[in-house]
Amino acid sequence: NLEIVTPAQLGIITFAARDRTDRDHSLAAARLTADGYAAVTSTVLSGRTVLRLCIINPATTTADLDGTIERLSAYLA
């Protein structure tokens, strides 16, 4: 249920859940950061709150990204 809002640039990608509110996105980002798994922020693009993920650590693995998306999806459920 996640959609890419802007294509990745310089290791940054923005995405959002299709059926969730701006507040849902902000809360999901805050919960994920608070649980210590990953640091995802929210930002506003064209009046819409979306999630922003910056992947610059060369040690980041596919499993790390999968875990991040799984947790965000659960927080947005």
C-alpha positions in Angstrom: 0.0 0.0 0.0 3.0 2.3 -0.2 3.6 4.5 -3.2 6.7 6.4 -4.2 6.0 10.1 -4.3 9.3 11.3 -5.8 12.0 9.3 -7.4 15.2 8.6 -5.3 17.7 11.4 -5.5 21.0 11.5 -3.6 19.9 8.5 -1.5 16.6 10.2 -0.5 13.2 8.8 -1.4 9.7 10.0 -0.4 6.8 7.7 -0.2 3.3 7.5 1.3 0.5 5.1 2.2 -2.4 5.5 -0.2 -5.2 5.5 2.3 -3.7 7.3 5.3 -3.9 10.8 6.6 -1.1 13.3 7.0 -1.3 12.7 10.8 -0.9 8.9 10.2 2.3 9.5 8.3 3.7 11.8 10.9 2.9 9.4 13.7 4.3 6.4 11.9 7.6 8.3 11.3 7.8 9.3 15.0 7.0 5.8 16.2 9.7 4.2 14.0 12.3 6.7 15.1 11.3 6.2 18.8 11.6 2.4 18.6 15.2 2.9 17.4 15.0 0.7 14.3 15.4 3.5 11.7 15.2 7.2 11.4 12.4 8.1 9.0 11.0 11.6 8.9 7.9 13.2 7.4 7.8 16.2 5.1 5.2 18.1 3.2 5.3 18.0 -0.6 2.6 19.9 -2.6 0.5 20.1 0.6 0.7 16.4 1.3 2.5 14.9 4.3 4.7 12.0 3.1 7.5 9.9 4.6 11.2 10.6 3.8 13.9 8.0 4.0 17.6 8.9 3.4 19.8 5.9 2.8 23.4 7.1 3.0 25.0 4.5 5.3 27.0 2.1 3.1 26.4 -0.6 5.7 22.6 -0.5 5.1 21.4 -3.9 3.8 18.3 -5.0 2.0 17.2 -6.7 5.2 17.4 -3.3 7.0 15.2 -1.7 4.3 12.7 -4.6 4.4 12.5 -4.2 8.2 12.0 -0.5 7.9 9.1 -0.9 5.4 7.6 -3.7 7.5 7.5 -1.6 10.6 6.2 1.4 8.9 3.5 -0.7 7.2 2.5 -2.0 10.7 2.4 1.5 12.1 0.2 2.7 9.3 -2.2 -0.3 9.5 
